[in-house]
Amino acid sequence: MRTPVAPQPAAEVRLGTGLKAYGRLLRHGPAAGPFLFATLARLTLSMIPLGILILVEAERHTYALAGLVSGAYAVGAALGTPLWGRLMDRLGQLRVLLPTSLASAGLLVALTLATTRGAGEHVLMLLAAGVGLAYPAIGPALRSSFRIALPDAGSRRVAFALDGVSVELTFVLGPLFLSSLLLPGIGPLPLLVTAGLLVAGGVGYCLTGVARRADARTQRLAAGHDPDTDQAGPRTALTAAGVPAVLLVMLVLSIGFGQLDTSMAATADLALGSTDRVGILFAAIAGGSTIGGLAYGARHWGVSERRAVPALLALFGVLLTTLALLLSSGVTTLVVLLPVLFLTGLTIAPTLIMQQALLDQLVPPGRLNEAQAFLSASNTTGAALGTAVAGVVIDAAGPAWSYGGAAIGMLAAAVVALVGHRRR
């Protein structure tokens, strides 16, 4: 019998600095292919909950049920992502991503048909929870694959930056693409196309060389033969030194994110007098986040992530406090609000990128998929909690107080990050 030859490690590639580093990344096949397929799949991150909300409301004429079904999806995703991340560390990416991509897409098609054919409310919520539970952990898989495709730590920082910016853009482009599919008489079309994107992105990622090399590394770790480490590390990523603090910071700041998004929607409706203007507010903050992320990843900075995260979170909190004060003072002109939102956005992507980079430093290779999955789950859970809190606060006291609550969340995250840094 011939002994199978393990895939060769990726050649040492240094992307350098500056905006040209992103071009070099996109020309580096071992990293570019997985990135592009993962980006295609992650368009569905924003399309699925919005598409569910729109279809259920259109078919059943109730936002209450639509919200419950969409919320069931979010709960399922928060539970499933860490599970799939842990299984990827044990079984490999291919054995987890391929079946979950197909299962989630299949359940999404089933939910679409059940909604249009009059299935009961509990059936819809159960199917939606299944879509979320089965949703593939492709973001965590991609981020862990960077360690294989890009052995150089500086190059991984560039990759984390582009990855963070791409996630920001998916939450802008996804809803725009979904809205273009809202054609009269073809209500199921948006979710059916979304299911197709999930399959195409998930299967495409599984066909890349990096996914196969990730599986080979998983097997070597299980056998104790990995060249980079003598052991797989702790039994779970949650017990690795410093990881709980990073996850707690992500959870708290994501609560602030959820409050911020809901506050902007309420600002457009209640303060600016038209929900049509919500796109302008989101464009301002997303534009700032995109530029901030690209600028951060384009050069090497003299300050470590552990020191920079608390400072950025504190600045984020100050800017949110400014928005709260402006609205409470009756200042609601776009000329004033948009620059403050843009400056606020500048802090978002760099903070998220640093959180990903910190996990990359703290977690051994054998637990990286699980750790990145917990990071994604913290983000999803926190945003859902923040959205719920903001809705109550806005109904009771208005958007100004909701911005204030988001500011408190960011400042609390800064304190957690600072304490965690000092302990490490």
Residue, then its C-alpha position, 0 to 999 in steps of 0.5 A: m500500500r502506498t502511504p498517503v502524502a500529506p499536503q505541503p504547507a503553504a509557501e511563506v508569503r508576505l503581503g507587505t503593507g499599504l493598500k497594495a497588500y489587499g491586491r496581493l492577498l486577492r492574487h494569492g490563490p490559497a487565501a483568495g479562493p476561500f475568501l471569495f467563496a466565504t464572502l459569497a456564502r456570507l451574503t446570506l448572513s443578512m439576507i436570511p433574517l431579513g428575507i424571513l421577516i419580509l416573506v412571513e409578514a407578506e404571507r401572514h400579515t403580521y409583524a409579530l409572527a414574522g419577528l418570532v420566526s426570524g428570532a427563532y433563526a437567530v437563536g438557532a444560529a447562536l447555538g449552532t455556530p460554536l458546536w460546528g466550530r468545535l466539531m471542525d477542530r475534531l473532524g475537519q472542515l469538510r466533514v462539517l461545512l459540506p453537510t451543514s451548508l446543504a442542510s441549512a439551505g434545504l431547510l431554508v427552502a422548506l421554510t419558504l414553501a411552508t410559509t407560502r403553503g399555510a403551515g402552522e406557526h410552530v412549524l415555521m419557527l421550528l424550521a427557522a430554528g433549524v436553518g440557524l442551527a445548521y448554518p455553516a460556520i464558514g466565517p470561523a473556518l475562513r479565519s482559522s484557514f488564514r493561519i494555513a494560507l498565510p503563515d506570516a502574522g503580518s499578512r494575516r493581519v491584512a487578511f483579517a482586515l479585508d475579512g472584517v471589511s467584507v463582513e461589513l459590506t455584506f450587511v449593506l449589499g445583502p439587503l440591497f440584493l435581496s430587495s432587488l429580488l422582491l418581484p410582484g407575484i414571486g414572493p419565495l424568490p428572495l429566499l430561494v436565491t439565498a439558499g442557492l448562494l449558501v450552497a454555492g459559497g459553502v460547496g465552493y469553499c469546501l473544494t479549495g485547497v486550504a479546506r483540504r489542508a485544514d483537514a490534514r492538519t486536524q488529522r495530524l493534531a489528532a495524531g499528535h504529529d503537527p509540526d507547529t505544536d506538540q499538543a492540540g491544546p486545552r480541551t476547549a477554547l474557552t479554557a485557553a488563557g485570555v479567550p474568555a475575556v476576548l469573548l466577553v468583550m465581543l458580547v458586550l460590545s455587540i449588545g451596543f452594536g444591536q442598540l446602535d442599529t435599532s437606534m439609527a432606524a428609530t432616528a430615521d423614523l422618529a427624528l428625521g420623519s422618514t424611514d427612507r433616510v435610514g439607508i443614509l445613516f447606515a451608509a455613513i457608519a458603514g463607510g466609516s467602518t470600511i475605511g477604518g478597517l482598510a486603513y488599519g490593515a494596510r500598515h503595521w501599528g506601533v501599539s498592540e491589539r491588547r492596548a488599542v482595543p480598550a482605547l477604541l471602545a472608549l472612543f466609540g462610547v464617547l461618540l455614541t454619547t455625543l449622538a445621544l446628546l445631539l438628539s436629546s438637544g433636538v439637533t437632528t439635521l443630517v449635516v451634523l449627524l452624518p459626520v458623527l456617524f462616520l467618525t463612529g464607524l471608523t472605530i468599528a471594523p478595526t475593533l472587530i479585526m483586533q478581536q479576531a487577531l487576539l484569538d489568533q494569538l491566544v488559541p492553539p491551532g487545534r482549537l482555532n475553529e472553535a474559538q472563532a466560532f465562539l467569537s461569531a456566536s458572541n457577536t450574534t447573541g449580543a446583537a440580538l440582545g441589544t436589539a431587544v433592549a433598544g426596542v424597549v428603551i425607544d418605546a419608553a424614552g426615545p432614540a436618544w436614550s437608546y444611543g445612551g444605552a449603546a454608549i454604556g455598552m461600549l464603555a463597559a466593553a472598554v473596561v472589560a478589555l482593559v481589565g483583561h489586558r492587565r490580567r494577561 
